[in-house]
Amino acid sequence: MATSRRDNVTPEEFKLMTDRAGLGMKQDELDDLKPLFDLYSLYLQQIHSVDLAAEDMGVTFHPEWPSA
């Protein structure tokens, strides 16, 4: 399922994923969380679809910069 390009996950698949993660969620909790999962899944698909060529800029993060 990790390489799947489907738009959404069925409620049964979502419950199976949360069970495998050991979350032990109740049905009302699953119902509340599922729309957020779908939303962020779409965001991830957009991020993964970006084709960064070799000449594209690389970004680095230095937590100590700027130093006082």
C-alpha positions, 0 to 999 in steps of 0.5 A: 500500500505504500507505493499505491497512488490511490486517492483514499483509503477505505475505512476498513483499511484505515482501521487495519492500519491503526490496529497494526500500529497498536493504537487501539482506537474506538470507532468514533476516534477513527471517524474523527481521524480519518478525514485528517488522514485523507487530507495529509495523504493528499499533501504527501502525494503532492510532495512526492510528485515533485520531480527534483532534477539534479540542478535543483537547489538543495536546502539545508537547516542549521539549528545553531544559525544565526548565533547570537 
